[in-house]
């Protein structure tokens, strides 16, 4: 029987599963191992090893052992790095953070390391703590996550004729084909989404712009609606499911405005 190897890594708490009377199965997104699942024995009873460390989207240092990469890890201990208290004191920010975490969970296969996604979570959770949970922040997170996960939609040119986007032109987004088509190529049907060149340029800008500038961007109502419909529809198409936390987040936003 092979010995268990011991590891230490930083990881965001993605979700919890109660197991038996006292144990928890915890899924993390870690900097060194990607999505990581482990069992915390006695976590419901322990006030020393696991005190308040398994709150959703908390960033923790995890010490764990496992015999092989395809086996459930045994979580020895956890220590909080960042609890994001400012985010947790605001309902809208908390729901936005939960949406970020759920998206990362859905798009990241277990055991596949992706430092860019780990850094993305760390960056945007920090932005939530210092600014508003704006439409721009959510949409730019979605764009960057799609890019880093390998599902970036083609928005800089028509996917049929390859013509670059031009101001004043009309476009349609085709989720099934993963990109936009110009009015000449689109032959739009009921399920195709019209999108303005301004919305396309805004999403492309947000995908690569400096992080410090993101919180200065405010989307007009039309830009917010078009970009939301494009990205949420595309994400649902790629995942073949709706993201539950999105509905809750948007319902609370409507109630608060």
C-alpha positions as CSV (number, residue, x, y, z in Angstrom):
1,X,0.0,0.0,0.0
2,X,1.5,3.4,-1.1
3,X,2.0,6.1,1.6
4,X,-0.1,9.2,1.5
5,X,1.7,12.3,0.2
6,X,1.3,15.5,2.2
7,X,0.6,18.8,0.4
8,X,-0.1,22.4,1.2
9,X,-1.9,24.9,-1.1
10,X,-4.1,27.9,-1.1
11,X,-7.7,27.4,-2.2
12,X,-11.1,29.0,-2.4
13,X,-14.0,27.1,-0.9
14,X,-16.4,26.2,-3.8
15,X,-19.0,24.1,-2.0
16,X,-19.7,21.8,0.9
17,X,-21.4,18.4,1.3
18,X,-22.5,17.2,4.7
19,X,-21.3,13.6,5.2
20,X,-22.4,11.6,8.2
21,X,-22.9,13.2,11.6
22,X,-19.6,15.1,11.8
23,X,-17.7,15.1,8.5
24,X,-17.7,17.5,5.5
25,X,-16.7,16.9,1.9
26,X,-15.3,20.2,0.7
27,X,-14.5,21.2,-2.8
28,X,-11.8,23.9,-3.3
29,X,-10.3,25.7,-6.2
30,X,-6.6,25.6,-5.4
31,X,-3.6,27.5,-6.8
32,X,-1.5,24.3,-7.3
33,X,-4.0,21.5,-8.0
34,X,-7.0,23.2,-9.6
35,X,-10.3,21.9,-8.3
36,X,-9.7,19.7,-5.3
37,X,-12.1,17.6,-3.3
38,X,-11.4,16.3,0.2
39,X,-13.0,15.1,3.4
40,X,-12.6,17.0,6.6
41,X,-13.2,14.4,9.4
42,X,-15.0,15.7,12.4
43,X,-15.2,19.2,10.9
44,X,-18.7,19.8,12.3
45,X,-17.4,19.3,15.8
46,X,-13.9,20.6,15.7
47,X,-13.4,24.2,16.9
48,X,-9.6,24.0,16.6
49,X,-8.7,22.7,13.2
50,X,-11.7,23.9,11.2
51,X,-13.1,26.9,12.9
52,X,-15.0,29.1,10.4
53,X,-12.8,28.0,7.5
54,X,-15.3,26.5,5.2
55,X,-17.5,29.5,4.4
56,X,-18.2,29.8,0.6
57,X,-15.6,31.8,-1.3
58,X,-13.2,32.0,1.7
59,X,-9.5,31.7,0.7
60,X,-7.7,29.2,2.9
61,X,-4.4,27.5,3.3
62,X,-5.1,23.8,3.1
63,X,-2.9,21.0,4.4
64,X,-4.0,17.6,3.0
65,X,-2.8,14.1,2.2
66,X,-3.8,11.6,-0.5
67,X,-2.5,8.4,-2.0
68,X,-3.1,9.4,-5.6
69,X,-4.5,12.3,-7.7
70,X,-7.8,10.5,-8.4
71,X,-8.6,9.8,-4.8
72,X,-10.4,11.9,-2.3
73,X,-8.0,14.0,-0.2
74,X,-7.9,13.8,3.6
75,X,-7.9,17.4,4.9
76,X,-5.6,17.7,7.9
77,X,-6.2,21.4,8.7
78,X,-7.2,24.7,7.2
79,X,-6.2,28.3,8.0
80,X,-8.0,31.4,6.7
81,X,-6.0,33.7,4.4
82,X,-8.9,36.0,3.5
83,X,-12.5,35.8,4.6
84,X,-13.8,38.8,2.6
85,X,-15.7,40.3,5.5
86,X,-16.6,43.4,3.6
87,X,-18.2,41.4,0.8
88,X,-20.1,39.3,3.4
89,X,-21.6,42.3,5.0
90,X,-23.3,43.3,1.8
91,X,-26.0,40.9,0.4
92,X,-25.6,41.9,-3.3
93,X,-21.8,41.5,-3.1
94,X,-22.1,38.2,-1.3
95,X,-24.5,36.9,-4.1
96,X,-22.1,38.2,-6.8
97,X,-19.2,36.4,-5.1
98,X,-21.2,33.2,-4.9
99,X,-21.9,33.6,-8.7
100,X,-18.2,33.9,-9.5
101,X,-17.5,30.8,-7.4
102,X,-20.3,28.7,-9.0
103,X,-19.1,29.7,-12.5
104,X,-15.5,28.6,-11.6
105,X,-16.9,25.3,-10.2
106,X,-18.8,24.6,-13.4
107,X,-16.1,25.5,-15.9
108,X,-13.1,23.9,-14.1
109,X,-12.6,20.1,-14.3
110,X,-11.3,18.4,-11.2
111,X,-7.6,18.1,-10.9
112,X,-6.7,20.5,-13.8
113,X,-4.5,23.3,-12.7
114,X,-5.2,26.8,-14.0
115,X,-3.4,29.6,-12.2
116,X,-5.2,32.2,-14.3
117,X,-8.6,31.2,-13.0
118,X,-7.3,31.2,-9.4
119,X,-5.8,34.7,-9.9
120,X,-9.1,35.8,-11.6
121,X,-11.1,34.8,-8.5
122,X,-8.6,36.5,-6.2
123,X,-8.7,39.7,-8.2
124,X,-12.4,40.0,-8.7
125,X,-13.3,39.1,-5.1
126,X,-10.8,41.9,-4.0
127,X,-12.6,44.3,-6.5
128,X,-15.9,43.4,-4.9
129,X,-14.5,44.4,-1.5
130,X,-13.4,47.8,-2.7
131,X,-16.1,48.8,-5.2
132,X,-19.7,48.1,-6.4
133,X,-21.1,44.8,-7.6
134,X,-21.7,46.4,-11.0
135,X,-23.0,45.0,-14.2
136,X,-19.6,45.7,-15.8
137,X,-17.8,43.8,-13.0
138,X,-19.9,40.7,-13.6
139,X,-19.7,40.8,-17.4
140,X,-16.0,41.3,-17.4
141,X,-15.5,38.4,-15.0
142,X,-17.6,36.2,-17.3
143,X,-15.6,37.2,-20.3
144,X,-12.2,36.5,-18.6
145,X,-13.4,33.2,-17.2
146,X,-14.6,32.1,-20.6
147,X,-11.2,33.1,-22.1
148,X,-9.2,31.3,-19.4
149,X,-11.4,28.2,-19.5
150,X,-11.0,27.9,-23.3
151,X,-14.5,29.0,-24.3
152,X,-14.0,32.6,-25.4
153,X,-16.6,33.7,-27.9
154,X,-15.5,35.2,-31.1
155,X,-16.5,38.8,-30.9
156,X,-13.9,40.7,-32.9
157,X,-15.0,39.6,-36.3
158,X,-17.8,38.0,-38.2
159,X,-17.4,34.2,-37.9
160,X,-18.7,33.7,-41.5
161,X,-17.0,36.4,-43.7
162,X,-14.2,37.2,-41.2
163,X,-14.8,41.0,-41.5
164,X,-13.7,42.9,-38.4
165,X,-16.4,44.7,-36.4
166,X,-17.2,48.2,-37.6
167,X,-19.0,51.0,-35.8
168,X,-22.6,51.4,-36.8
169,X,-22.9,47.9,-38.2
170,X,-25.5,45.4,-37.0
171,X,-24.5,42.0,-35.6
172,X,-26.1,38.8,-34.3
173,X,-24.7,36.5,-31.7
174,X,-24.9,32.7,-32.5
175,X,-24.3,30.8,-29.2
176,X,-24.2,27.4,-31.0
177,X,-21.4,28.7,-33.3
178,X,-19.7,30.6,-30.5
179,X,-19.5,34.1,-32.2
180,X,-21.1,37.0,-34.0
181,X,-22.2,37.3,-37.6
182,X,-22.7,40.5,-39.5
183,X,-26.1,41.4,-40.8
184,X,-25.2,40.2,-44.3
185,X,-24.2,36.8,-43.1
186,X,-26.6,36.2,-40.2
187,X,-29.9,35.5,-41.9
188,X,-31.4,35.9,-38.4
189,X,-33.9,33.6,-36.9
190,X,-35.9,33.9,-33.7
191,X,-33.2,32.4,-31.5
192,X,-30.4,34.7,-32.7
193,X,-29.5,37.6,-30.5
194,X,-29.1,41.1,-32.1
195,X,-26.1,43.0,-30.6
196,X,-24.6,46.4,-31.3
197,X,-21.0,47.1,-32.2
198,X,-20.8,49.2,-29.1
199,X,-21.7,46.2,-26.9
200,X,-19.2,44.1,-28.7
201,X,-16.4,46.6,-28.3
202,X,-17.2,47.1,-24.6
203,X,-16.9,43.3,-23.9
204,X,-13.7,43.1,-25.8
205,X,-12.3,46.1,-23.9
206,X,-13.3,44.6,-20.5
207,X,-11.7,41.3,-21.3
208,X,-8.2,42.8,-21.4
209,X,-8.3,46.2,-19.7
210,X,-6.2,47.0,-16.6
211,X,-7.9,45.8,-13.4
212,X,-7.8,49.2,-11.8
213,X,-9.9,50.7,-14.5
214,X,-12.7,48.1,-14.3
215,X,-14.5,49.7,-11.4
216,X,-14.6,53.0,-13.3
217,X,-16.7,51.5,-16.1
218,X,-20.5,52.0,-16.0
219,X,-22.7,50.3,-18.6
220,X,-25.7,52.0,-20.0
221,X,-29.0,50.2,-19.7
222,X,-28.9,49.0,-23.3
223,X,-25.2,47.8,-23.1
224,X,-26.0,46.1,-19.8
225,X,-29.0,44.2,-21.2
226,X,-27.3,43.2,-24.5
227,X,-24.1,42.0,-22.8
228,X,-26.0,40.2,-20.1
229,X,-28.2,38.4,-22.7
230,X,-25.2,37.4,-24.8
231,X,-23.0,36.1,-22.1
232,X,-25.6,34.5,-19.9
233,X,-27.1,32.8,-22.9
234,X,-23.7,31.6,-24.1
235,X,-22.7,30.3,-20.7
236,X,-26.0,28.4,-20.4
237,X,-25.4,26.9,-23.9
238,X,-21.8,25.8,-23.0
239,X,-22.8,24.3,-19.7
240,X,-26.1,23.0,-20.9
241,X,-27.7,24.3,-17.7
242,X,-28.7,27.5,-15.9
243,X,-26.5,28.8,-13.2
244,X,-28.6,28.8,-10.0
245,X,-26.9,31.7,-8.2
246,X,-27.4,34.0,-11.1
247,X,-31.1,34.0,-10.7
248,X,-30.9,34.7,-7.0
249,X,-28.4,37.5,-7.6
250,X,-30.5,39.2,-10.3
251,X,-33.7,38.9,-8.3
252,X,-32.1,40.6,-5.3
253,X,-30.7,43.4,-7.6
254,X,-34.2,44.1,-8.9
255,X,-35.6,44.2,-5.4
256,X,-33.0,46.6,-4.2
257,X,-33.2,49.0,-7.1
